[in-house]
Amino acid sequence: MNWTPHINGFKAYLLLERSLSANSVEAYSCDVEKLERFLINHKYELSPSEVKFKELESFIFTLSDLGLGATSQARIISGIKTFYKYLLLEDIINEDPTELLEAPKISRKIPEVLSYDEIADIIAAIDLSHPQGHRNRAMLETLYACGLRVSELVNLKLSNLYPDIGFIKVIGKNNKERIVPIGEEALQQIYFYVNNYRNQLSKIHPEHENIVFLNRRGKRLTRVMIFMIIKEAVKKAGITKVVSPHTFRHSFATHLVEGGADLKAVQDMLGHESITTTEIYTHLDTEYLKETIILFHPRNKRK
């Protein structure tokens, strides 16, 4: 009946064998704890090895009745499935009760895309007379040039810049490193900021000496601060689209694919484990598609 040893073992497995981040480990274990609480509340005195499909199905129905969206339900089901795969690996169970458990269908929403001109307008809207103006411009140039996640941007290190060969090293999800090309314009903006503004900071926090982009107190920027900087620049540029740091990442990938870049190369640059994740970036402008079918479909060709 005591789930704690199994959950603790599950956490260790995720951390050590799957190399997941602390946040991911916590999310997975919370999913299992939700199941445990459900069983207790419904008077099911069952250990993890005694749970069958019918109890799991009842748990999922309860999630739906509580009004949880399809995405939240799917994430919790994924956590439960991973837990039972761990129990199988540890020979704690002989059969996986989650095998027939189906997650709700989730429509893949295509994020907003900025045109090249819109990105240029947002960058141009940054006030370079402001003390942090050149830092902000360098950050947005880097986001678009490399397709970084916001967490990768705020944790970018000086020691991971390789200007001589035009690459940077990024620490991505689950602490996985990858090498990403960076354009000349972004590099120029980074080093202009570093050499003319960053080095003028009165004090840099010892723990953040190797971080590229710092706030005026010499500390690493927060994710929230990046969102605010982008929001202000978007407003000044007169763009009405909903824009976040991820919009720059999505635009980076979309522009590469539309320009003819190999999908596998884009996958490597984005740091996606699965090519399926990258495929969302293959959508094309509808006018382009319309023009293509008019030009090349045999039934549309003029005789």
C-alpha positions in Angstrom: 0.0 0.0 0.0 3.0 2.3 0.6 3.8 4.1 -2.7 6.7 6.2 -1.3 9.6 3.7 -2.0 8.4 3.2 -5.5 8.0 6.9 -6.2 11.5 7.6 -4.7 13.0 4.8 -6.9 11.2 6.3 -9.9 12.7 9.7 -9.2 16.2 8.2 -9.0 15.6 6.4 -12.3 14.5 9.5 -14.1 17.3 11.6 -12.7 20.2 9.1 -13.1 19.2 6.8 -16.0 17.0 9.1 -18.1 19.0 12.2 -17.2 15.9 14.4 -16.9 16.0 17.8 -15.3 14.9 18.3 -11.7 11.7 20.1 -13.0 10.8 17.1 -15.3 11.4 14.6 -12.5 9.1 16.6 -10.2 6.4 16.8 -12.8 6.5 13.0 -13.4 6.4 12.2 -9.7 3.5 14.6 -9.2 1.5 12.7 -11.9 2.1 9.4 -10.0 1.1 11.1 -6.7 -2.1 12.3 -8.3 -2.9 8.6 -9.0 -2.0 7.6 -5.5 -4.3 10.2 -4.0 -7.2 9.2 -6.3 -6.9 5.6 -5.1 -6.8 6.6 -1.5 -9.8 9.0 -1.9 -11.8 6.2 -3.6 -10.9 3.6 -0.9 -8.8 1.5 -3.3 -6.2 -0.1 -1.0 -3.8 -1.0 -3.7 -0.1 -0.9 -4.1 1.3 0.2 -7.5 1.7 -3.5 -8.6 -1.9 -4.2 -7.8 -3.4 -1.4 -9.9 -5.3 -2.7 -13.0 -6.5 -1.0 -16.1 -10.0 -0.5 -14.7 -8.7 1.7 -11.8 -6.5 3.6 -14.2 -9.4 4.2 -16.6 -11.5 5.4 -13.7 -8.7 7.8 -12.8 -8.6 9.3 -16.3 -12.4 9.7 -16.3 -12.1 11.6 -13.1 -9.5 14.0 -14.6 -11.9 14.7 -17.5 -14.8 15.3 -15.1 -12.7 17.8 -13.2 -12.4 19.8 -16.4 -8.7 19.2 -17.2 -7.9 20.0 -20.8 -6.7 17.4 -23.3 -3.1 18.6 -23.0 -3.0 18.3 -19.2 -4.7 14.9 -19.3 -2.2 13.7 -21.9 0.8 14.9 -19.8 -0.5 13.1 -16.7 -1.1 9.9 -18.7 2.4 10.1 -20.0 3.8 10.4 -16.5 1.8 7.3 -15.3 2.9 5.3 -18.3 6.5 6.2 -17.7 6.1 5.1 -14.0 4.8 1.7 -15.0 7.5 1.2 -17.6 10.0 1.8 -14.7 8.2 -0.8 -12.6 8.5 -3.3 -15.5 12.2 -2.6 -15.8 12.6 -3.2 -12.1 10.6 -6.5 -12.3 8.1 -5.1 -9.7 5.3 -5.9 -12.2 5.0 -8.5 -14.9 2.4 -6.8 -17.0 1.9 -3.1 -17.8 -1.7 -2.0 -16.9 -1.2 1.3 -18.9 -0.7 -0.5 -22.2 -4.3 0.1 -23.3 -4.5 3.5 -21.7 -5.2 6.1 -24.4 -4.5 9.8 -24.1 -6.9 12.3 -25.6 -6.2 13.5 -29.1 -4.4 16.9 -29.1 -4.5 19.1 -32.1 -1.1 20.5 -33.0 -1.5 24.2 -33.0 0.9 26.0 -35.3 2.6 28.9 -33.4 2.6 32.4 -34.7 5.3 33.2 -37.3 7.0 36.5 -37.9 8.1 37.6 -41.4 11.7 38.6 -41.8 10.6 42.3 -42.1 8.6 42.0 -38.9 11.6 40.7 -37.1 13.8 43.5 -38.5 11.1 46.0 -37.4 11.1 44.6 -33.8 14.9 44.7 -33.5 14.9 48.3 -35.0 12.3 49.4 -32.4 14.8 48.8 -29.5 15.9 52.1 -28.0 19.7 52.0 -28.3 20.1 55.1 -26.2 18.8 53.1 -23.2 21.6 51.7 -21.1 20.4 48.1 -21.8 19.5 48.9 -25.5 22.5 47.2 -27.1 22.2 44.2 -24.8 18.5 43.8 -25.8 19.4 44.1 -29.5 22.1 41.5 -29.1 19.7 39.1 -27.4 17.0 39.4 -30.1 19.6 39.0 -32.8 20.8 35.8 -31.1 17.3 34.4 -30.6 16.6 34.7 -34.3 20.1 33.8 -35.6 20.2 30.5 -33.6 16.6 29.6 -32.8 17.4 29.4 -29.1 14.9 28.6 -26.3 14.6 31.4 -23.8 16.3 29.3 -21.1 19.2 28.7 -23.5 19.6 32.4 -24.1 19.6 33.5 -20.5 22.2 30.7 -19.7 24.5 31.4 -22.7 28.1 31.5 -21.5 31.0 33.6 -22.7 33.2 30.5 -22.8 30.7 28.8 -25.2 31.1 31.5 -27.9 33.4 30.5 -30.8 33.5 33.5 -33.0 36.5 32.3 -35.1 34.4 29.4 -36.5 31.0 31.0 -36.2 29.4 28.6 -33.6 28.1 28.7 -30.1 27.6 25.8 -27.7 24.2 25.6 -26.1 23.0 23.7 -23.0 19.5 22.6 -23.9 16.9 20.4 -22.3 18.1 17.8 -19.9 21.5 19.5 -19.9 22.2 18.2 -23.4 24.9 20.2 -25.3 24.6 21.1 -28.9 26.7 23.2 -31.3 24.7 25.9 -33.3 25.9 28.1 -36.1 25.6 31.8 -35.4 25.6 34.6 -38.0 28.0 37.5 -38.3 25.4 40.1 -37.4 24.5 38.4 -34.1 28.1 37.9 -33.2 28.9 41.6 -33.9 26.1 42.7 -31.7 27.1 40.3 -28.9 30.7 41.5 -28.8 29.7 45.2 -29.2 27.5 44.8 -26.0 30.2 42.8 -24.2 33.1 45.1 -25.0 31.2 48.4 -24.6 28.5 47.9 -22.0 28.9 44.6 -20.1 32.4 45.5 -19.1 31.2 48.8 -17.7 29.0 47.2 -15.1 30.1 48.3 -11.6 29.8 44.8 -10.2 29.2 41.3 -11.7 28.0 38.6 -9.4 30.7 35.9 -9.0 28.3 33.1 -10.0 27.3 34.9 -13.2 30.8 36.1 -14.4 30.6 33.6 -17.4 27.0 34.5 -18.4 26.8 36.7 -21.5 23.7 38.7 -20.9 23.4 40.4 -17.5 21.0 42.8 -15.8 22.3 46.1 -14.4 23.1 44.5 -11.1 25.5 42.1 -12.8 23.2 39.0 -12.5 21.7 36.6 -15.0 18.5 37.8 -16.6 15.2 36.0 -15.8 12.9 34.4 -18.4 10.2 36.9 -17.5 12.6 39.8 -18.3 13.1 38.5 -21.8 9.4 38.3 -22.3 9.0 41.9 -21.1 11.8 43.2 -23.4 10.2 41.5 -26.4 6.7 42.7 -25.5 7.9 46.3 -25.4 9.8 46.1 -28.7 6.8 44.5 -30.4 4.5 47.2 -29.2 6.9 49.9 -30.4 7.1 48.2 -33.8 3.3 48.4 -34.1 3.0 44.6 -34.6 -0.3 43.2 -33.3 0.7 39.5 -33.3 1.2 37.7 -30.0 5.0 37.4 -29.8 7.1 35.6 -27.3 10.8 34.4 -27.3 9.5 31.1 -28.8 8.1 33.1 -31.7 11.7 34.0 -32.7 12.6 30.3 -32.5 9.7 29.2 -34.5 10.3 31.9 -37.2 14.0 30.9 -37.4 13.0 27.3 -38.1 10.2 28.2 -40.5 12.3 30.5 -42.5 15.0 27.9 -42.8 12.6 25.2 -44.0 10.9 27.5 -46.4 14.3 28.5 -47.8 15.0 24.8 -48.5 17.0 23.7 -45.5 17.2 20.0 -44.7 14.7 19.1 -41.9 17.3 16.9 -40.2 19.7 19.9 -40.0 17.0 22.1 -38.6 16.2 19.3 -36.0 19.9 19.3 -34.9 20.0 23.1 -34.6 16.8 23.2 -32.5 18.0 20.3 -30.3 14.9 18.2 -30.9 15.2 14.6 -29.9 12.6 13.5 -32.4 12.2 14.6 -36.1 8.4 14.5 -35.4 8.7 17.5 -33.2 10.5 19.4 -35.9 7.9 18.6 -38.5 5.6 21.3 -37.0 8.0 23.8 -38.6 7.3 22.5 -42.1 4.1 24.5 -42.6 4.3 26.9 -45.5 2.5 30.1 -46.4 -0.9 29.4 -48.0 -0.3 31.8 -50.8 3.0 30.0 -51.6 1.1 26.6 -51.7 -1.6 28.1 -53.9 1.0 29.5 -56.3 2.8 26.2 -56.4 -0.3 24.1 -57.2 -1.3 26.6 -59.9 2.1 26.5 -61.5 2.9 22.8 -61.3 -0.3 20.7 -61.1 -0.9 19.2 -64.6 -4.6 20.0 -64.6 -3.9 23.7 -63.9 -1.4 24.2 -66.8 -2.7 26.1 -69.7 -2.7 24.2 -73.0 
